[in-house]
Amino acid sequence: MRDRKRLPQGLYGITAEKFSKGRSNIEVVQAMITGGIRVIQYREKRHEKSYRQILEECRIIRQLTREAGVMFIVNDYLDIALLVDADGLHVGQDDLPVAEARRLLGDGRVIGLSTHSPAQARAAVVEGADYIGVGPIFATKTKDDVCAPVGLDYLEYVRDNIDLPWVAIGGIKRDNLDQVVGRGAERVCLVTEIVGSEDIFKRIGELGDIIDCQVKM
């Protein structure tokens, strides 16, 4: 059995600088860490930043997360994940296959895979993913190439049938977070709701209160 790191429960942070109201990814990550988020994924596309810029940001974020004991995952860029000694890599359905990524990353780092259907979730287990993204639950404009919403039915399918940690993602906001957590999501990602907030620290606290309330019910 692989000696893999455990994916923290609660809020799963993702960077999205173009939605961050002029703040840098570094500033946003610092606020996420201060707010108590325990896992952060760096997600930027090559048409928005140069590879050199992406590498430098990941190096800084790796240092910040390491000092705070926060898990750091890089989206898509396996070489950068290795260069900065990230805790893991997240890939999509059209990206590098999980098995190929594992050959270079080894067993000590986590690999997450985005899934959008029961068939993809089952395949993720076979392929050896350490966790899966489940979504988009609701409509979202955070990603340009996003598929149609999969809804809460798919979330419930994963909850009942897939023996992997999973993160609910896609169009989740304060006003529908209770629906997601109420159906058993232990890890939830709200991208623009966090990075686009005027006060990220305060917003994280508000979202945490909603999660805690649902868990206690």
Sequence and secondary structure as in RCSB ss.txt:
>XXXX:A:sequence
MRDRKRLPQGLYGITAEKFSKGRSNIEVVQAMITGGIRVIQYREKRHEKSYRQILEECRIIRQLTREAGVMFIVN
DYLDIALLVDADGLHVGQDDLPVAEARRLLGDGRVIGLSTHSPAQARAAVVEGADYIGVGPIFATKTKDDVCAPV
GLDYLEYVRDNIDLPWVAIGGIKRDNLDQVVGRGAERVCLVTEIVGSEDIFKRIGELGDIIDCQVKM
>XXXX:A:secstr
        SEEEEE  GGGSTT  HHHHHHHHHHHT  EEEE   TTTS HHHHHHHHHHHHHHHHHHT EEEEE
S HHHHHHTT SEEEE TTSS HHHHHHHH SSSEEEEEE SHHHHHHHHHHT SEEEE  SS   SSTT     
HHHHHHHHHHH  S EEEESS  TTTHHHHHHTT SEEE HHHHHT SSHHHHHHHHHHHHHHHHH 
